[in-house]
């Protein structure tokens, strides 16, 4: 294998990650989270109240779409492992798919002049083009990028924190200000379309910065360039690797429940509009829910370095999340101030998980190589991102189905008592279940303690391979 060395310690100091590269990497998720945040916060509302599609049909559309989206993630992982480019293994996708991504942003929030069934068919097609094809073909490689930029835990932790903090800024901006942006060009369906044309164009600029500002240093793609030997990975091989990786499976489930929680932020608008009877309070609720995710990841850097990613996710994430949700249940309809405090505490918990989970997924790649002898960044990360798709699918579909089952009708200014009960169930009870599941899963993740020993074994393996090549 030539002179290539797996060890971080043998890389020159000038080749380590600096502040500018951390920032460039994080800007990529700032862009992704404009669309991610819009889907989680407003997709169901857009379909029910702007496109005027029935809530039950919306839930079905989103569930099947997210299943297709999850399958496309797995396929994208195989593509990443088998497409070889001098630009790298993950980076080039951020350049190749720029224009389709921008077009998909506009299509997603467009309402055609058709009967309801026609609008539903368009929603299904446009959602899958954007989420299943365009978003996946950029987001999965972007996730892989952090694992090939470095194999050092501290650097991965800071990459994860940079991504989480700037990604949260994207969610904060779009969830807090999208309704105002929609009203600026005149509101209605045309306002949504014009707003996301602007979002798409801004995304093009941000992705270019990430593409130009990040560098691949480690992993199978770098080995290929060092040795001239190309490797490939079949779907069956990839699945075998995953079944041997218990920490990948835990992070898959963590991703499912984490994403379900962020998708449930969409209930804020329903709660403000119908329970509080003041739609404008949605902005403050979204700010409280998401603002912590901008600052908390930056503030916990020394804590992560001291006690590890898993402990921050467990105690600061699931623990604070449960505390905030319990406070919300007892105060939301009694005290506006305490409701905002509860949403902020819950948001801090979500932020702790967001800041650490990407690094934990990246670490599971080394565990998979340790168990199987095969390193497959693209496939392992794409499979873990299934959690994002399934979590969002489950949460958004449940919102649509529960609201539909309780008689919600988006065309009505005043909802029935039954519909109001459905809104309360999804606002109060659903997040409580999600945080309890996250607590259970994170207790079982122990890779932080095992990682140094695993890396020592892998470095010795690669040293032996170098000697025999």
HELIX and SHEET records of a PDB file:
HELIX    1   1 UNK A    8  UNK A   10  5                                   3    
HELIX    2   2 UNK A   13  UNK A   15  5                                   3    
HELIX    3   3 UNK A   19  UNK A   45  1                                  27    
HELIX    4   4 UNK A   46  UNK A   50  3                                   5    
HELIX    5   5 UNK A   55  UNK A   82  1                                  28    
HELIX    6   6 UNK A   93  UNK A   96  1                                   4    
HELIX    7   7 UNK A   98  UNK A  108  1                                  11    
HELIX    8   8 UNK A  116  UNK A  127  1                                  12    
HELIX    9   9 UNK A  128  UNK A  135  3                                   8    
HELIX   10  10 UNK A  136  UNK A  149  1                                  14    
HELIX   11  11 UNK A  153  UNK A  184  1                                  32    
HELIX   12  12 UNK A  188  UNK A  213  1                                  26    
HELIX   13  13 UNK A  220  UNK A  227  1                                   8    
HELIX   14  14 UNK A  235  UNK A  243  1                                   9    
HELIX   15  15 UNK A  246  UNK A  263  1                                  18    
HELIX   16  16 UNK A  264  UNK A  266  5                                   3    
HELIX   17  17 UNK A  267  UNK A  270  1                                   4    
HELIX   18  18 UNK A  271  UNK A  275  3                                   5    
HELIX   19  19 UNK A  281  UNK A  290  1                                  10    
HELIX   20  20 UNK A  292  UNK A  299  1                                   8    
HELIX   21  21 UNK A  301  UNK A  307  1                                   7    
HELIX   22  22 UNK A  309  UNK A  311  1                                   3    
HELIX   23  23 UNK A  312  UNK A  319  3                                   8    
HELIX   24  24 UNK A  320  UNK A  331  1                                  12    
HELIX   25  25 UNK A  336  UNK A  372  1                                  37    
HELIX   26  26 UNK A  377  UNK A  384  1                                   8    
HELIX   27  27 UNK A  386  UNK A  405  1                                  20    
HELIX   28  28 UNK A  417  UNK A  424  1                                   8    
HELIX   29  29 UNK A  425  UNK A  429  3                                   5    
HELIX   30  30 UNK A  430  UNK A  443  1                                  14    
HELIX   31  31 UNK A  447  UNK A  468  1                                  22    
END                                                                             
